[in-house]
Amino acid sequence: MKNVHILELMKNYVELCITIAIPKEGNLMYNIEISNKPNKRDSGDKKYGIVGGTFDPIHIGHLFIGETALEQLNLDKIFYIPTGNPPHKDQQKVTSSYHRLSMTSLAIKNNPGFVLSEIEINRTGLSYTVDTIYNMLDKYGENVELYFIIGTDAFMEIETWKNYVALFNMIKIVVVTRIGFNNKGFQEKIQFYSREYNAEIIKMPIPILEISSSDIRERIKRGKSIKYLVSESVEAYIKSNKLYES
């Protein structure tokens, strides 16, 4: 089965879950929610999404998030950016950038809306999001709209990021949440950043796929199957290069 067929099956499964989970009288639980702030740029500009991560390895969950963002936010492209030297990770435990870049390239190659970026892999020193955003704006022009896609855990720790306030003035933050997720601290942070920094924060609820890169690595170490957790091409690459076996 081709990668696109796997993603289509996953999408159909998720659509079924949504149909079951949402009451007939409305789908408010699945609505995109945007903080009440004006657009930072003209609506006619290109809209690019950014999905970053160590991608060690990249899995179906990463791909589904990108596809959902393309569709729900009407984006032109999604840039997948493997981190070079992530400041919050133990470098000794991160697979080489060559392998992570190769796996990401294989995973996204069949989706015309996905683009691989080596911007962080090619940068020396630690990989900070604010530097990546500056580089993206420099390359694609200030009239592009950038949507930086992160999970709730990363969003709750955003104040630990380098120059995080500057990010609010340059990009829109898209926070991926579980359908029905309602956390008081999370909501308060959104309200605070919107009020104090004019941040535009978009909540993107999706059905959560219980897949993690750490679990995939552990399954490989224990000799268990990772079929349907990663694309077929990534699975073959991992096997041929004997990654994560010890």
C-alpha positions, 0 to 999 in steps of 0.5 A, a space after each residue: 500500500 502506498 503512503 498516500 493510501 495509508 494517509 487516506 485510510 487514516 483520514 477516513 478513520 478520523 472522519 468516522 471518529 469525528 462523526 461519532 464523537 460530535 453531536 448532531 446539533 453542532 460541531 463546536 468541539 471541532 471548530 477552529 478557534 482564533 484569538 480575537 485579534 486583527 490579521 498581521 498581514 493582508 489576507 491575499 498573501 501566501 499562507 505557509 504552515 511550519 511543523 518542526 521537530 526532531 522527527 526521530 522518526 517522523 510518523 503518521 501523526 506528524 503527517 496528519 497534523 500537517 494535512 489537517 492544517 492545510 485543509 482547516 486553515 486553507 494554507 498554501 504549503 506546510 514546511 517540515 523542518 527537522 531541528 538541527 541542534 535542539 536546545 531542549 534535547 540531549 544531543 547524545 540521544 538524537 539520531 544524526 541529522 542526515 537520517 532524520 532529514 532523509 526520513 522526513 523527505 521520504 515521509 512527505 514526498 507524495 504530498 504536493 502540499 508538503 515541503 522539506 526545509 533544511 534551514 535548521 539542519 544547515 545552521 550551526 549552533 543551537 536551533 531556536 525557533 525565533 531564528 528560523 522565523 527570521 530566516 523564513 521571512 528573509 527568504 520568502 518576504 515579509 508579506 507571507 503569513 506564517 503559521 507555526 504549529 505546535 502541541 499544547 505541551 510546547 505552547 504551555 512552555 513557550 515562555 522558556 523559548 528564546 525571544 518568545 515575545 518577538 514570535 507573537 509579532 511575526 507569526 500566528 501560533 497554531 496549537 493542536 489540541 484534543 477534541 473537547 480539550 478545555 484546560 483553564 491554565 491553557 485558556 488563561 495563557 491564550 487570553 494573556 498573550 492575546 491581550 498583552 502581546 497582540 498575539 494571534 493564537 489559533 486552536 486546532 482541535 483534532 482527534 489525537 493519534 496516540 503515536 510518539 517517536 519515543 514509543 516507535 523507537 522503543 518498539 523497534 528496540 523490543 523487536 515489535 512492528 511499527 507498521 502503520 505508525 510510520 509510512 512504508 518508506 520510512 519503515 523500510 529506511 529504518 530497517 535498512 539502516 538498522 536505526 533504533 535497534 539498540 
